[in-house]
């Protein structure tokens, strides 16, 4: 009885597999590719089932610009672009990267995070930052931006 069941399942499986259309796809580099050098910009591969695929090795510049969270990643390092002050403030994790160089931040933004306080864009904010903004955060208080307002770092809150 068991041998009949095994035979039944094997033959049904083989018949079903052969009934499906078998498509053979071949991937070849175009003779006149739109992008050059095509072999360097595209990744080619062969799937175990014989199907080929083609994918970009990186994001495009437009994709990098539209997605600030990708700035500084391996996908977008090769492009030269920059973001406005508003975008760099909205995404603090990119404030210290090349894409935000040359921006000048207001004093309240510089006092909001140590990431901003250490950027070149906050160098001029040392004149505008207040004593209370400096002593409100232990790390910012010890940063160079607060040297004029809190010369004695003993007034800074303890680092936790």
N, C-alpha and C positions, 0 to 999 in steps of 0.2 A: 504494500500500500504506500509506504514511504517513497519507494523508488518511482512509483507512478507520479507522485506529487512533484518530486524533484524533476523528473522528465518533463512534466507539464509546464512548470515554471521556467525551465531552461529554454524550451522550444518557444514558449510565448515571448520571452524576453528577446530571443534572437530574431524572431519574426518582426517584433515591434521595432527593433533597432534597424533592421534592414528596410523597413517600410518608410522611414523618415528620409527625406531627400538629403543627399550628401553633397555639400557645397565645398568646393576647393577654392580658397582665396589665396592669391599671391600678392605680396607686398613688394613693390619695386619703387626705387627712387625715380621721380619723374625726370624726363630728359631735360626739360627747361624749368627747373623749380622756380617758384615765385620768390622765395627767400633764398638768398645765398649767404654763406655756404650752407646749403640745406643739410648735409650730413652732420654738421656741427651744431645746428640749432634744433634738430629733431632727434628724438630717441626712437629707435626701431626695435621691435621685438617679435618673437614668435610664441604664440600661446601653445601650451601642450596639445591642444586639440587641433592644431594646424592653422588656426586663424591668426593673422598678423595684425599688429596695431601700430599706431604712430602717435606720439605725444610730444608736446613741447618740453624742453628741459627746464624752462623757467616761465615766470609770468611775463606778460607784456608790460611795457612802461605804463600804459593806460590802466591796466589792472592794479599795478602798484600804487598809482596816484589815487585811484578810487578807493583803495583799502589801506588807510594809514597804518593799520595794525601789522601790515606786512613790511613796513619800512625797516631797513636794517637787517632783514632776514636774508638768507642765502638766495632767495628768489628775486630780490630787488636790489641787491648791492651794486649790480653792474650799471644801473641807470643813474643819470644825473638829473635830479629834480629836487624841488623844495616845497615846503608847505607854508601857509600863512600862519600868523601868530595864533589865530582862532583855532586852527586845526591842532597846532602843537599844544595849546592849552587844553583842548578837549581830550587829547591822548598824551598824558604826561609821560608814558613810557617811551615816547619817541622824542621828547624835548631835548635830550642830550645828544641826539644823533645828527649826522650831517644834514639831513633833510630839514632840520630846524635851525641850522646855523644862520647867524645874521639877524635873527628875530630879537626884538627888545620886549621884555615882559614888564607889565605893571607891578608895582611894589606888593600889592595884595596877592598876586599870583606867585611872586617870588617867596613870599612868606607862607604860602599854603603847603609847600612840599620841599623836602630837601633835594629832590630831583631838580626842581626849578632853581632853588637857591644856589646850586653849584654850577649852573649854566652860565655861559658868557653873556647871555641875554639879560641876566639879572645883575650884571656888574654895576650898572648905573642906578639900580634901585636902592643901593646902600644909603643914598641921600634921603630917599622918601620913606623908607621902612621905619616903623615906630619901635620904641622900646618894648611896648606890650606885644607887638607882633613877634619880636625876637624872643622874648622870654616865654611865649606861649608854646614853643616847641623846643625840646632839648637839643635836637640835632641842628635845627636852623639857628638856634642861639649860638652854637659853637662854630657855625659856618662863617666864612670870611665876610659875607654880606652884612653880618651884625657886629662887626668889629668896631664901627663908629658909635653904635648905640649901647653896646655892652662890652666895654673894654675889659672889664673884670669878669672873666667867665665863671667866677664863683657864684654870680647871680643867676646863672642858667639853671634850669631844673635838672635834676639828676637823670642820666641816661638809664633807660630801663632795659 
